[in-house]
Amino acid sequence: MENCIFCKIVAGEIPSPRLYEDEKMIVINDIEPKAKKHYLCIPKAHFARLNEMDGEKAETLKYCFEKIAELEETLGLSNGYRVMINQGEDGGQTVAHLHIHLLGGEKLQDF
């Protein structure tokens, strides 16, 4: 999508250091961290919400979760982390490109 900030980051139009990248996803630091370690896993395929998924996008999301598990130690999350996907305005989604928040590096508060 031409106005999507995450699509622009994926395309390299907006610089953002990648902690991980492959053909399906990138992992970057969140610019407004809510924990000592706060990363965003961004699928390269654009879709805004879970209800927009088709079979291919569901496979991409599955791949992202499997890769996140492989990257735990590399990202410094081996002691545990929180996984969040915000959906829509009421859910706190500020960028209309589905992405996965990974928060850790410290004991997180319950909510």
Secondary structure as UniProt FT lines:
FT   TURN            2..3
FT   HELIX           5..11
FT   STRAND          18..21
FT   STRAND          25..29
FT   STRAND          37..43
FT   HELIX           50..52
FT   HELIX           55..71
FT   TURN            72..76
FT   TURN            78..79
FT   STRAND          81..84
FT   TURN            88..92
FT   STRAND          100..104
//
